[in-house]
Amino acid sequence: MVDICPVCGLPKYICVCGEISKEQQKIKIRLETRKFRKAMTLIEGIDDKNVDLGRLAQKMKAHCACGGTAKNGQIMLQGDQREKAYQFLIQMGYPKENIEVQ
């Protein structure tokens, strides 16, 4: 028996709901200075309804070789990780046009 996607009604193996949701998101990557002049990279705009932010943050931390967390709909990485986070999001299938690095 073939599993059917509840959103689009197509079989799961050809479902495009995940790809469409990735193309509609506007992601911002910015650098913020915290206490004691510590740099923190913030990634905002990822829809947490379709993506598990905790798991994405875990993969991103491993890719960037840094610490961090996912809170309040954003991913926080320690240090200036803007370029690495940008490359990681492109690898994950997010379009370049929708990612803004500040």
N, C-alpha and C positions, 0 to 999 in steps of 0.2 A: 504494500500500500504506500502511495506517495504522500509525503507530508505537504500540506498546502499552507502558504503564507496567509495569515489572517488579514494583513493590510492590503496586499495587491491581488491576492487570489491565485497567484502563480505557484507552481511547484517550488519547493524550497531550493532545489539545486539550480534554478534559473532566476530566483528572486533578485530584484534589483533595488529593493527598498533601502538597504544599507548604503549602496553607492549613491543613490539619489539624496539621502540625508547628508552624506559627506559633502556633496557639491553645493548644498544650500547653506552651509555654515560659514560664518565670517570669523576667523580665528585671529586673535591678536597676541603677539609674543612681545613682551616688554620687560625692561630691566628696572628694578626698583631697589633703592638703597634703604636698608633697614637699620636697626640700632647698631651702633658701633661701626658704621660705614660698611656693613656687610651687604654684598650684592645678592639679589634674589630675582630669578627669572620667573615671570608669571605668564601662564598660558590661559587665555580666556576665550570663551565663545564656543567651546566644544559642547554639543548638546548631550547632557548627561542622561537623557531618557533612552537614547539608542546605544550609548557607549558606556561601559563601566569605567568611570574615571579612575577608580582605585587601581584597576588592572592596567589601564593605559599609563598611569603615573609610574607604576612599578616597572613596566617595560621601558619607559622613557628614562627613568633613573638608572637602569642597567645600561642603556645605550650611552648615556652621557657620563656615566661613572661618577655620580654625585648623589647626595641625599635630597630628600624632598617629601612632599605630601600632596594629597588632593583634598581640598576643603572648599566649601561654598561655591561649587561649580567651576573652580579653577584649579590648575595644577601649579604648584610652587616647587621650583628647583633651586638648590643652593648654588650660588655663583653665577657667573655670566655664561649661560648655556644657550643663548639665542640661536646661534648658527647650528649647533647640534640638534636642538629641538626642531628647528625649521626643516632640516634634512630628514629627521625621524618622521615628522608628520607627512612629508612627501612620500616617504617609503610606505607609510601606512595607507596611502591612497587618497589623501586630501589634496585637492588641486592647488597649484602654486598661486593662482590668481586670488584665492580666498584666504591666504595666509599673509598677514601684515606684520612685519618685524619693525619694532620701534627702537 
